[in-house]
Each structure stands twice: as C-alpha cells, then as structure tokens.
Amino acid sequence: MKVITAREAAALVQDGWTVASAGFVGAGHAEAVTEALEQRFLHGGLPRDLTLVYSAGQGDRGARGVNHFGNAGMTASIVGGHWRSATRLAALAMAEQCEGYNLPQGVLTHLYRAIAGGKPGVMTKIGLHTFVDSRTAQDPRYHGGAVNERARQALAEGKACWVEAVDFRGDEYLFYPSFRIDCALIRCTAADTRGNLSTHREAFHHELLAMAQAAHNSGGIVIAQVESLVDHHEILQAIHVPGILVDYVVVCDNPANHQMTFAEAYNPAYVTPWQGEAAAAQAEAEAEEAAATTGALDARTIVQRRAVMELARRAPRVVNLGVGMPAAVGMLAHQAGLGGFTLTVEAGPIGGTPADGLSFGASAYPEAVVDQPAQFDFYEGGGIDLAILGLAELDGHGNVNVSKFGEGEGALIAGVGGFINITQSARAVVFMGTLTAGGLEVRAGDGQLQIVREGRVKKIVPEVSHLSFNGPYVASLGIPVLYITERAVFEMRAGDDGEARLTLVEIAPGVDLQRDVLDQCATPVAVAPDLREMDARLFKAGPIRL
C-alpha cells in the first residue's frame, strides 16, 4: 500500500480503462479522487475513452459524484444502476457522446462478486420482460439495457454485450457477463499502516469488499480515499477491506470532499445502533411532533396515508420504501400507531428510520448494516414482504416507467436503481403517485375529496415510454400489485379472458367517476364490479390512528 495525493491517483488511470466507482447517492463516493481525475482531463485531455461502471447512483444532480466523468472524450461508455443524481452523465448520453447502459443495481453489485470469484457472470431472472431484456426480435421494448442510440448500435453490431437472454433447464433467464475492472475507486474512513480500511464513520459499506476483490483479481488497481491514517484499528469488526487488496491510499485534505453524505458533514445517528425501547420512544416523540406540525391535506399526503393503510392491512414484517414520496410512509405509520415492521434500504441498513434526499441510503439508528450484495441476495430471494415505491408513468396494462422519459438531448434518464430487483421479487408491491401532475390542486375535508384544479399531465398513458416494470409478467409470478393515487386505487386483476390488467378498485368519496377519474386516464381502464370508496379517514384533518 502506498500513500499518494489525489492528483497522483488521477494520474494512474489510463486511456480505455474500465473504472468502477463506489458510492450511494450522496454517501461513500471518493470525491477528492474523481474531482482530481476530471481536472486532469480538463487541463491535459487525459485519460480518454473510459468505461465507467457503478451500481448505485452517485451525485447531487450537479457537479459532484460520478458527474465528474461527464465530459465528452473522457468517458466512452457508462454502465450505471441509477442515473438521476448524475445529470451530467445523462446529458452526455442523450447527446450521443458516449454509450449509455442502465442495468439493475442489484445485478451490478452481484457482478462485482462474480468477477472477484472468477465466475463467467450472473444468471438471474431479474430484468426479464423489461427494457433490460435482450429479446429485441420478439419485443421492441427490450433494449438490452441501452438507453441511447449509440449503445443500441454497439449492441446491434456486436461491439458490446452487457446482458444475454438464455434458456436453462426449460426456463428463461438473463445472463450478465463478467468483465475486467482496471481500477476500483472506493472510500473508507481510515487506513492503517498495512492498508486495512475501516468504515466506522461511513453510513454503510456498500460493496467495497467485492469491488476491491474484483479489481485486484482482474489485475487492476484499488485506490481508496480515507479521512485519516492510523497506526492500527481499535475494532477489528470496523475493517471492511483488508490491506492485501489496496494498492493506493489518498488522505482527503478537504473535509468538503469527505462528508458523510452530500447533505450532511456527519450524522452520528447513521452509525449509532438501535437502542431498544429508548429508540422506540424517540421515534414516537418525533412522530407526535410531525403530527403537530401537519398542515392542510395535499394530494401527496393523501397518497402516503393510503399507503400506510396497506401496512396496517398486510401486516408485513420486512418493508422497503423507495426514495421521494414513499420515504415518509414510515413516519406516517408511526403517527398512525403502527409497528411490528422493519424498514430496510438497499444500501444495507436494516431497521431504523431511512433518510431521504442526498442522504438517501442511510438510516438513523439502524438495527444492523449489511453490505449491498448481501442485501440484494435477501431481496431477490423474497425477503421483502412489502415494497412501496414511486410511480412516474403508468399504462392500461399495469406497466410502469420510472427510468427514462423522452428522447434526444431533452430526455431525462432516471435509471432503475434497485427498482427492478425489488419489484420482481417482493411478496407484494405498492406503487404510489398522483393521478395527474403539473399544477394539480385538491381540497380534502370531512371525509371528502374535491379536485380544485386538474393537473396538466395525465400519468396513465396508452403505453409507457420505457418499460421499467412489466405488470402482467409480475402478476403472473403471483405477486399482488397495487397502484395508489390521491383519488383512485388500481390493482392488477384478471379479466374475463384470464389476462391481468389495470383495474380501478377504489374511488375517493366526493369525486366523479367519469370526470375526475376515467376522463383523466389517457387510455381505457377496467372498472371493478365491486368498486368501493376509499376510506373517509384519509380525507379528514389530523393523524390517522390505525
């Protein structure tokens, strides 16, 4: 192990290398090193034609994180799990200045382990019948993970292959082949004199071990950014990467480049374990405080409250909440007096209160923190009883798009992250979002809902523009799927022909079925013969007690 500067670390990266970067939204990214790498390119034009690989999104929707790779000529190919926080990468791909690929986050994190173990790749059902699938001859919505024309052309010409459709023992799978990693960029808290790395001030430990093993066993190098050097580590269990895997250590001399997350310099709650009844009492107090400051009911809050009712109805033991609107469901559940379930985050935290925004991935006062590959092992094996996720675009078949919107330079690549892994393996899935967007205004009170101003954009469309979630396929797996909006609830339900389709099952009291629901769908939807009203408590001021 050799201690070098960030500038010296950047000089090690060569043209054409495949670089794997660790991090999760705003946590755990080697910011000092990637910043120096970008400065080297901007001032000297090197390195060029890199392939960037990362499992979880890393960035602030601005200039930090993997956004440092967002320069034409510097990066030739991007293989990312989530793109929303890396807007510069998305702009590069949409300008057709690089190849862009979006693969499921859990698959990428498992690929690191496969590469480390010298295995040919990862064979899994995750990604089947979504845009990640590669059966393009049978379904034009399957793109092999490509998100731009340059990538699709590379796949068509056989110059790239990140996923293959295969049959095994009479069943269909996707095979994600292993690849060489020339450089792994990781971040930890401290390094001892032999290069052993601890993560005791990090919110979680990502896939650091698997990534370092993969680069080392590929014949590549491992560069680790740390806060400090120590003679030895006090706690053996804090060491997550052994020194035998580490080639270079960069001690970050700028605290702004080694914050716990891009939103918080340091939050001790993320590394403080659950304290039993004391933690429960604190959560209850926070819930009471939040309830006291709750204002008028808006569409977002109504949707969240209806999702809380699913927690009460299904009584799940293990729950995953998505980023954004779903993130508040846990706190609202505490307000409602619910308990008995454990919240988990794909980054590795189990229990506690998941953070949101640029701290998403962390959890306050967790019960345990496992590494990301192990968390996805648990998820993909059916460990989640209930997943509650966001809803951006929905069609009459029950398909959902959360990954890409539009084409060309004005398009938005959000990426799927762990969305496909979770929605294709959870025991039950709930999507949540408003029925329309862009100026929607509602008024709720006395158990009734009124649409004051309709949104300009209809969320239910004839066909989703990007196939992130295949409703009929997931329904065929026996997974119940529910779609919650502020005025209507839909589910995947079999019709007279036996085919599962989007079906309206609940409507808010006070709204008109035709005008406020069916006319606000840009495609016909089935209406259940047993259509019922949503619970009136959703539309009354004050916290719901369940």
Number of C-alpha atoms within 10 A of each C-alpha: 18 12 19 14 18 24 17 15 22 22 15 13 19 16 14 16 19 24 23 25 27 27 29 29 28 25 31 29 29 26 28 27 27 23 21 19 24 22 16 16 19 13 8 9 12 20 22 18 18 22 22 22 21 25 31 30 27 30 27 20 18 13 16 22 30 33 23 24 26 23 19 16 17 25 26 21 24 27 21 29 27 27 32 23 27 27 21 22 28 27 20 23 29 24 17 17 20 28 25 26 25 29 30 24 27 28 26 26 24 23 26 28 22 20 25 22 15 13 13 14 20 20 18 15 18 23 27 22 22 26 27 29 26 28 20 13 8 8 13 10 19 21 24 26 25 26 25 22 18 19 25 19 14 14 20 11 10 9 9 14 17 19 23 17 18 15 11 9 5 7 8 13 18 24 23 21 17 21 18 18 27 22 26 26 25 29 31 28 22 26 31 18 15 15 24 23 30 25 22 17 19 23 28 28 30 32 25 29 21 23 29 32 26 31 27 22 18 18 13 19 24 25 28 30 31 23 19 15 18 14 10 14 17 10 9 10 10 17 22 19 24 17 17 13 22 25 17 20 27 25 21 19 14 11 11 14 21 26 21 25 26 23 16 13 12 16 18 13 16 24 21 16 18 17 14 10 9 10 16 15 12 12 17 16 14 15 20 18 12 15 18 11 9 13 11 12 18 15 22 16 20 23 25 25 22 20 26 25 19 15 22 17 10 11 16 19 15 19 23 26 22 25 18 12 19 25 22 20 22 26 21 23 23 22 24 20 15 18 15 10 17 18 22 29 26 30 29 25 29 24 22 27 23 27 17 18 15 20 21 21 27 34 30 21 22 25 18 17 23 16 20 26 26 18 21 24 15 14 25 21 11 16 19 24 19 27 25 29 24 23 21 20 26 28 23 22 24 29 26 25 25 23 25 23 17 12 14 14 13 12 15 18 27 21 27 26 26 24 24 23 23 28 28 25 23 23 20 23 22 21 25 24 24 22 28 22 15 11 11 17 15 18 15 20 15 11 16 18 24 18 18 11 12 17 18 12 16 19 21 25 19 15 18 24 20 21 24 24 26 21 28 20 17 22 21 11 11 10 18 18 22 22 28 23 24 27 26 24 24 23 24 25 22 14 13 7 6 8 13 20 22 27 25 23 22 21 23 25 19 16 16 15 16 10 9 19 18 18 13 21 21 16 15 17 20 17 15 16 9 9 13 15 15 20 16 15 18 26 26 18 15 16 21 18 12 14
